[in-house]
Amino acid sequence: MISMELLSVIRRWHYRDHVPIREIERRTRLSRNTIRKYLRAETVEPQFKVAERPSRLDPFAEKLATWLALETSKSRKQRRTGRRLHVDLVALGYDGSYGRVAAFIRNWKAEQQRARQTTGRGVFVPLRFQPGEAFQFDWGEDWAVIGGRRVKLQVAHTKLSYSRAFILRAYPLQTHEMLFDALTEAFRVLGGVPRRGIFDNMKTAVDRVGPGKVRQVNLRFSALVSHYLFEAEFCNPAAGWEKGQIEKTVQDARRQIWQEMPHFPDLASLNVWLEARCRERWTILRHVELPGSLAEAHAAEVPHLMVPGRPFDGFVEHTKRVSPTCLVQFESNRYSVPASFANRPVSLRVYPDRLVIAAEGRILCEHPRIVERSHGVPGRTIYDWRHYLAVLQRKPGALRNGAPFSELPEAFRTLQTHLLRRTGGDREMVEILALVLQHDEQAVLCAVELALEEGVATKTHVLNTLHRLTDAKKTGAPRLDAPQALVLEREPQADTGRYDALRGEARHAS
C-alpha cells in the first residue's frame, strides 16, 4: 500500500520536476499503471481498505437492530438504555463487552439520522442563568421494590438552573398534594427558593392552557407560589427544550441512580436514600460551564436564594359527609370519624402520607393515608375504636361483634374475654373502655394489665388500680405493691410467764 509521503513525492516529481513515469517507476519500483492511476485521478490522499474482522456481536446484530427499532416506537420514559440492552443480550448468550454494543447503537442511530435528513432538525439557542434566578421542575416515572413488591412511582425532579444541583423525591401519584410536598422538600434540600420556577403544563398546576403564554393556574398552586414568593413560568405545549436541563436530569437519573437501587421497607426510607444519593452526585459531577463540581457551584448559589421560611401547608381540601357508621370515603377507602359527627359534613384535608379530618374549627382525627392501585379489589376500612365509644355506651351489646373493636390492644381483649363470661360483663367492659375518654389511655391500659397479673379482672379493681396510678403520678410517691392477704409466718405461743416478767421489769410512778 502506497504511503502518503511517497504519493506526495511522486506528484512533485511528475508535476513540478517533469520526471517521466518510466524514471519514477525505476525510482519507486512501482508499476507504471499504479503511478498513472494516482496521477490521473488527481488523488491527494490514498484510500485504505479496512479489513473485515469478525465480531462477537455479529450473531446478535439483527436481534439488537430489531430491539432498537421497537424501542423507538415506545415512549421516551419506557425505552431501554444501552446498558439494559447489553444485559438482555448477555442473557441470550452474548459474551462481548458493552463498548461493542454501544458502538453498534451509535452507528444504528447515525444511519437512522441520515435517513431523516430530508426532514431537517430544529435549531436552538443555548440558555444561561444567573445565580438564584430560576429552577426547573418535571415529573418522571420509575420502578422500585418497596416492602417486597415492585411498584411504579412518580418521581419529582427539581433542579437549580445555575448550579445544576438537583433533588429527586418519589411519590405514589402525581397529585396536587404530592407536588406541594415535592417543592417544599426541594427548597429545604437546595437551601432556598429561586426567583422563578419553570414548569410544563402539568394538570396539578394548570387547569387550562390558553393562547400564547395565557394559563389558568390552579388556586392551590397559586397559593404555594404566593407563599414562597417565586414567579411560575410555563413552557409552550410540546416544547420540552424550554426546560432542557431538567429533561436531561430525568434521563440521567434513570441511568445513574435507579438502575442499582436496593430494596426498601417503605417509601420514606426510599426518599431518604434518594436525598443522600443526590447529594453524593453533586460532589462527583463536574459542572459543564463553571469550574469545579455541582456541589461547589451550589455553595456559591445558596447566598442568592430566598430564605424559604415556614413550610407551606400543602393539603388539598374536600368536603365529605360522615356516614351513619361514622365513616368517610376517599379513593375507595373508608376512614372512621368520632361518632358525635355522624351524618354531618366535615372537612377532609389530604396530605401525601396522611388524612386530617376537621370540623367546627378544630381537628377531629388523623389517619395514615392508604394509596393502592388494586383494580377490582374492594377498598379497605380504617377504624379507630375510640371513635365508637359514645355509641358503645348506649349499645353495649355491639362490643361482641363490632368491627372496630377487633383491633383493641391485647390487654383489653384479654380482659374482655374474662368479663364476657358472666352476666353484665359487656356493660362492665364498656365502662372500662370509656375510661380512656377521661384518663390517659396508657394509664388505663397499665391498670388493666396489673389487674390481669393480680388475677382480679373486675371493673372495681381496675378503677382502684387506675386511681393509685394517677394519684402516684400527681404526688410523685412510689407505687406500693401491697399483698392481697396477710400471711402469718410465725405462730405465737400462749405463755403467761412472759407477762409476769414484763410486770417485774415495769416501773411505777410513786
C-alpha positions in Angstrom: 0.0 0.0 0.0 1.4 3.4 -1.0 2.1 5.8 1.8 1.1 9.5 1.9 4.7 10.6 1.8 5.5 8.6 -1.3 2.4 9.8 -3.0 3.5 13.4 -2.4 7.0 12.7 -3.8 5.5 11.1 -6.9 3.3 14.1 -7.5 6.2 16.6 -7.1 8.4 14.6 -9.4 5.8 14.5 -12.2 4.1 17.9 -12.0 6.9 20.1 -10.7 10.1 18.5 -11.9 8.6 16.9 -15.0 10.2 13.5 -14.3 9.0 10.8 -16.8 6.8 8.0 -15.5 9.5 5.5 -16.5 12.0 7.2 -14.3 9.5 7.3 -11.4 8.9 3.6 -11.9 12.7 3.0 -11.6 13.0 5.1 -8.5 10.0 3.8 -6.6 9.8 0.2 -8.0 6.0 0.8 -8.5 4.3 -0.3 -11.7 3.5 2.3 -14.3 -0.2 1.5 -14.1 -0.3 2.3 -10.4 1.6 5.6 -10.9 -0.7 6.6 -13.7 -3.8 5.7 -11.7 -2.9 8.1 -8.8 -1.7 10.8 -11.2 -4.8 10.5 -13.5 -7.3 10.6 -10.5 -5.6 13.7 -9.0 -5.5 11.7 -5.7 -4.4 13.7 -2.8 -5.0 11.1 -0.1 -4.8 7.4 -0.6 -7.9 5.3 0.3 -7.2 2.4 2.5 -9.4 -0.6 2.6 -10.4 -1.6 6.1 -10.0 -5.3 6.8 -13.2 -7.0 7.8 -12.8 -8.6 11.3 -15.5 -10.8 12.8 -17.1 -9.6 16.0 -18.8 -11.4 18.8 -21.8 -9.2 18.3 -22.4 -10.3 14.7 -24.7 -13.2 15.6 -26.8 -10.8 17.7 -26.7 -7.8 15.3 -30.0 -8.5 13.7 -31.7 -9.1 17.1 -30.2 -5.8 18.5 -31.3 -3.8 15.5 -34.9 -5.2 15.9 -34.8 -4.2 19.6 -33.7 -0.7 18.7 -36.5 -0.3 16.1 -39.0 -1.4 18.7 -37.6 0.9 21.3 -38.2 3.9 19.0 -41.9 3.1 19.0 -42.1 3.4 22.8 -42.5 6.5 24.9 -39.2 8.1 25.9 -39.7 7.1 29.5 -40.2 3.4 28.7 -37.2 2.9 26.4 -34.4 0.6 27.5 -30.9 2.1 27.9 -27.8 0.8 26.2 -26.8 -0.8 29.5 -30.1 -2.6 29.7 -29.9 -3.9 26.1 -26.4 -5.2 26.9 -27.7 -7.1 29.9 -30.5 -8.6 27.8 -28.0 -9.7 25.1 -25.8 -11.3 27.8 -28.9 -13.3 28.9 -29.2 -14.6 25.3 -25.5 -15.7 25.3 -23.6 -12.7 24.2 -20.2 -12.6 25.9 -18.7 -9.4 24.5 -18.2 -6.0 26.0 -20.6 -3.2 26.5 -18.4 -1.0 24.3 -19.2 -3.0 21.2 -22.9 -2.8 21.9 -22.6 1.0 22.5 -20.7 1.4 19.2 -23.4 -0.6 17.3 -26.2 1.6 18.9 -24.3 4.8 17.8 -23.9 3.6 14.3 -27.5 2.5 14.1 -28.7 5.9 15.3 -26.4 7.7 12.9 -27.9 5.7 10.0 -31.4 6.5 11.2 -30.5 10.1 11.4 -29.1 10.3 7.9 -32.3 8.7 6.7 -34.2 11.6 8.3 -32.0 14.3 7.0 -34.7 15.4 4.5 -37.0 16.5 7.4 -34.3 18.7 8.9 -33.6 19.3 12.6 -34.5 22.1 15.0 -32.1 24.9 15.8 -31.9 26.1 19.4 -30.3 28.9 21.4 -28.2 27.9 24.4 -29.5 29.3 27.7 -27.6 30.8 30.6 -28.9 31.7 34.0 -27.7 33.9 36.9 -27.3 32.6 40.4 -30.6 32.2 42.2 -32.6 33.2 39.1 -34.6 30.0 38.3 -35.3 26.4 38.9 -36.8 23.7 36.7 -39.3 21.0 37.7 -40.6 17.9 36.0 -42.2 14.5 36.8 -40.7 11.2 35.8 -41.7 7.5 36.1 -39.6 4.7 37.6 -40.0 1.4 39.4 -38.7 0.4 42.8 -39.1 -2.6 45.2 -40.8 -1.4 48.4 -42.0 -3.8 51.1 -41.1 -6.8 48.8 -43.3 -5.5 45.9 -42.2 -3.9 42.7 -44.2 -0.7 42.4 -44.5 2.1 39.9 -43.5 5.5 41.3 -43.9 9.1 40.2 -40.5 10.9 40.8 -40.4 14.7 41.2 -37.2 16.2 39.8 -36.2 19.7 40.9 -33.0 21.4 39.5 -31.4 24.8 40.0 -30.7 26.3 36.6 -27.4 28.0 37.6 -25.6 25.4 39.7 -27.4 22.4 38.2 -27.9 20.9 41.7 -30.9 18.6 41.7 -33.1 16.6 44.1 -35.3 13.6 43.4 -38.3 12.6 45.6 -40.6 9.6 44.9 -44.4 9.6 45.3 -47.2 7.0 44.5 -49.2 9.5 42.5 -49.0 12.8 40.6 -51.5 14.8 42.6 -51.6 18.4 44.0 -50.6 17.5 47.5 -47.6 15.4 46.1 -46.5 18.4 44.0 -46.7 20.8 47.0 -44.7 18.4 49.2 -42.1 17.8 46.5 -41.4 21.6 46.1 -41.4 22.1 49.8 -38.8 19.3 50.3 -36.8 20.5 47.3 -36.5 24.1 48.7 -35.3 22.6 52.0 -32.6 20.4 50.4 -31.5 23.1 47.9 -31.2 25.7 50.7 -33.6 28.3 49.4 -36.0 29.4 46.7 -35.0 30.9 43.3 -36.9 33.9 42.0 -38.5 32.0 39.1 -39.8 28.5 38.5 -40.1 26.8 35.1 -42.8 24.1 34.7 -44.5 22.3 31.9 -48.3 22.5 31.6 -49.0 19.7 34.2 -52.5 19.3 35.4 -51.5 19.7 39.0 -50.6 23.3 38.3 -52.5 24.4 35.2 -56.3 24.0 34.9 -56.5 25.3 31.3 -53.9 26.2 28.6 -54.8 29.4 26.8 -53.3 31.0 23.7 -49.6 32.0 23.9 -48.5 32.2 27.5 -52.0 32.6 28.9 -52.6 29.9 31.6 -55.5 29.4 34.1 -53.5 28.3 37.1 -54.9 26.1 39.9 -55.8 28.1 43.0 -53.9 25.9 45.4 -50.8 26.1 43.2 -51.2 29.9 43.1 -51.2 29.8 46.9 -48.0 27.9 47.0 -46.4 30.3 44.5 -47.5 33.3 46.7 -46.2 31.6 49.8 -42.7 31.0 48.5 -42.6 34.3 46.5 -41.4 32.9 43.2 -42.8 33.5 39.7 -44.2 30.5 37.9 -43.4 30.3 34.2 -45.0 27.6 32.0 -43.4 26.2 28.8 -45.2 26.2 25.4 -47.0 22.9 24.7 -44.7 20.2 23.3 -41.7 22.4 23.8 -39.6 20.4 26.3 -36.4 22.2 25.2 -37.5 25.2 27.1 -36.6 23.3 30.3 -33.9 21.1 28.7 -31.8 20.8 31.9 -34.5 19.0 33.9 -35.4 16.8 30.9 -31.8 15.6 30.8 -31.8 15.1 34.6 -34.7 12.8 34.2 -32.8 10.7 31.7 -29.5 10.7 33.6 -31.2 9.8 36.9 -32.7 6.7 35.3 -29.3 5.5 34.2 -27.2 6.7 37.2 -29.4 6.3 40.2 -32.4 3.9 39.6 -30.6 1.0 37.9 -28.6 0.0 41.0 -31.2 0.8 43.6 -31.6 -1.5 46.7 -34.9 -2.7 48.2 -36.6 -0.5 50.8 -39.2 -1.3 53.5 -41.3 1.8 52.8 -41.4 5.0 50.7 -40.0 7.2 53.4 -36.7 5.2 53.6 -36.5 5.4 49.7 -36.7 9.2 49.8 -34.0 9.4 52.5 -31.8 7.2 50.3 -32.6 9.4 47.2 -31.6 12.6 49.0 -28.3 11.2 50.2 -27.7 9.8 46.7 -28.4 13.2 45.0 -26.0 15.0 47.4 -23.4 12.4 46.6 -23.8 13.0 42.9 -23.3 16.8 43.4 -19.8 16.1 44.6 -19.0 13.7 41.7 -20.5 15.5 38.7 -18.5 18.3 37.1 -20.3 21.5 36.1 -20.5 21.9 32.3 -19.8 25.6 32.3 -18.3 26.5 35.7 -15.1 25.3 37.2 -15.5 22.6 39.9 -18.3 20.3 40.8 -22.0 20.8 41.2 -21.6 21.0 45.0 -19.1 23.9 44.6 -21.4 25.8 42.2 -24.4 25.1 44.6 -22.5 26.5 47.5 -21.8 29.7 45.5 -25.5 30.0 44.6 -27.1 29.5 48.0 -26.5 33.1 49.2 -28.5 34.3 46.2 -31.6 32.2 47.0 -34.6 33.4 49.0 -35.0 32.0 52.5 -38.0 29.6 52.3 -39.4 30.4 55.8 -42.1 28.1 57.3 -43.1 25.2 55.1 -46.3 25.5 53.0 -49.2 23.6 54.4 -49.8 21.8 51.2 -53.1 19.9 51.7 -56.0 19.6 49.3 -59.4 20.0 51.0 -62.6 18.1 50.3 -66.0 18.4 51.9 -67.3 15.0 53.0 -70.4 13.8 54.8 -69.9 11.2 57.5 -72.0 8.1 57.1 -74.3 6.6 59.8 -71.5 4.1 60.5 -69.1 7.0 61.3 -67.0 6.7 58.1 -65.9 9.0 55.3 -64.7 7.6 52.0 -61.7 8.8 50.0 -60.2 6.9 47.0 -62.3 3.8 47.6 -61.1 3.5 51.2 -63.1 4.4 54.3 -61.8 6.1 57.5 -63.6 6.4 60.9 -64.7 9.7 62.5 -65.8 10.4 66.1 -69.4 9.2 66.5 -70.6 12.7 67.5 -70.1 13.8 63.9 -72.1 11.0 62.2 -74.4 12.2 59.4 -72.7 15.6 59.5 -70.4 17.4 57.0 -66.7 17.5 57.8 -63.6 18.8 56.0 -61.1 16.2 54.7 -57.6 17.6 54.3 -55.5 15.3 52.1 -51.7 15.2 52.5 -49.3 12.8 50.7 -49.0 10.5 53.7 -52.0 11.2 55.9 -55.6 12.4 56.1 -56.7 15.0 58.6 -60.4 15.4 59.3 -61.6 18.8 60.7 -64.9 20.4 61.7 -66.1 23.4 63.6 -62.6 24.9 63.5 -60.7 22.0 65.2 -59.0 18.8 64.2 -61.2 15.8 64.9 -58.8 12.9 64.0 -56.0 11.9 61.7 -55.3 8.6 59.7 -52.4 7.4 57.7 -53.3 7.5 54.0 -53.6 4.3 52.0 -52.6 4.5 48.4 -53.2 1.3 46.5 -53.6 0.6 42.8 -55.6 -2.7 43.1 -58.2 -2.7 40.3 -61.4 -4.7 41.1 -60.4 -5.1 44.8 -62.7 -3.5 47.4 -61.2 -0.7 49.4 -60.0 -1.0 53.0 -61.7 0.4 56.1 -59.5 2.0 58.8 -61.2 2.1 62.2 -60.2 3.8 65.4 -62.2 2.0 68.2 -62.1 5.2 70.3 -64.4 6.9 67.8 -67.2 4.4 68.7 -67.1 4.6 72.5 -70.0 7.1 72.7 -72.2 4.7 70.6 -71.0 1.7 72.6 -72.2 3.2 75.9 -75.7 3.3 74.6 -75.4 -0.1 72.8 -73.0 -2.3 74.9 -74.1 -5.4 73.0 -72.3 -4.2 69.9 -69.0 -4.9 71.7 -69.1 -8.6 70.9 -69.1 -8.4 67.1 -68.3 -4.7 66.5 -65.8 -4.5 63.7 -63.9 -1.5 65.2 -63.3 -3.5 68.4 -61.4 -6.3 66.7 -58.3 -4.1 66.9 -58.3 -3.5 70.6 -55.0 -3.7 72.5 -54.1 -7.2 73.7 -54.7 -6.4 77.4 -58.2 -5.0 76.6 -59.0 -8.1 74.5 -57.9 -10.4 77.3 -59.9 -8.6 79.9 -62.9 -8.7 77.6 -62.6 -12.5 77.4 -62.8 -12.7 81.2 -65.7 -10.3 81.6 -68.0 -11.6 78.8 -68.1 -15.0 80.6 -70.5 -13.6 83.2 -73.8 -11.7 83.1 -73.4 -7.9 82.6 -69.8 -8.3 81.6 -70.3 -6.5 78.3 -71.5 -3.3 80.1 -68.7 -3.6 82.6 -66.2 -3.8 79.8 -67.7 -0.8 78.1 -67.4 1.2 81.2 -63.7 0.2 81.5 -63.1 1.2 77.8 -64.9 4.5 78.4 -62.2 5.4 81.0 -59.9 6.4 78.1 -62.2 9.4 77.5 -61.3 10.9 80.9 -57.9 9.4 81.6 -54.7 8.8 79.7 -55.0 5.6 77.6 -51.7 4.2 78.6 -52.6 4.6 82.3 -55.9 2.7 81.8 -54.0 0.0 79.8 -51.4 -0.3 82.6 -54.2 -0.6 85.2 -55.8 -3.4 83.2 -52.5 -5.2 82.8 -51.9 -5.0 86.6 -55.4 -6.3 87.3 -54.8 -9.3 85.0 -51.5 -10.0 86.6 -53.1 -10.0 90.1 -55.9 -12.3 88.9 -58.7 -9.8 89.8 -60.3 -9.0 86.4 -63.1 -6.7 87.7 -64.1 -3.1 87.0 -63.7 -2.2 90.7 -60.2 -3.4 90.9 -59.2 -1.7 87.6 -60.6 1.6 88.9 -58.8 1.3 92.2 -55.5 0.5 90.4 -56.1 3.4 88.0 -56.7 5.8 90.9 -53.5 4.6 92.6 -51.5 5.1 89.4 -52.9 8.6 88.8 -52.5 9.7 92.4 -48.9 8.5 92.5 -48.2 10.3 89.3 -49.7 13.6 90.7 -47.9 13.4 94.1 -44.7 11.7 92.9 -44.9 9.0 95.5 -43.7 5.5 94.6 -46.4 2.9 94.0 -46.9 0.4 96.9 -47.2 -3.2 95.9 -49.4 -4.4 98.8 -50.1 -8.1 99.0 -53.7 -9.3 98.6 -53.8 -11.0 102.0 -51.5 -11.1 105.1 -49.7 -14.4 105.6 -48.6 -15.4 109.2 -45.0 -16.6 109.0 -44.5 -17.5 112.8 -47.3 -18.8 115.0 -47.4 -17.1 118.5 -47.2 -19.2 121.7 -49.6 -18.9 124.7 -47.1 -18.3 127.6 -48.4 -16.4 130.7 -45.0 -16.3 132.2 -44.0 -13.7 129.7 -46.5 -11.3 131.2 -45.1 -11.8 134.8 -41.6 -11.0 133.5 -42.9 -7.8 132.0 -44.7 -6.8 135.3 -41.4 -7.3 137.2 -39.5 -5.0 134.9 -42.1 -2.3 134.8 -41.5 0.8 136.9 -44.4 2.6 138.6 -44.6 6.2 139.4 -44.7 6.9 143.2 
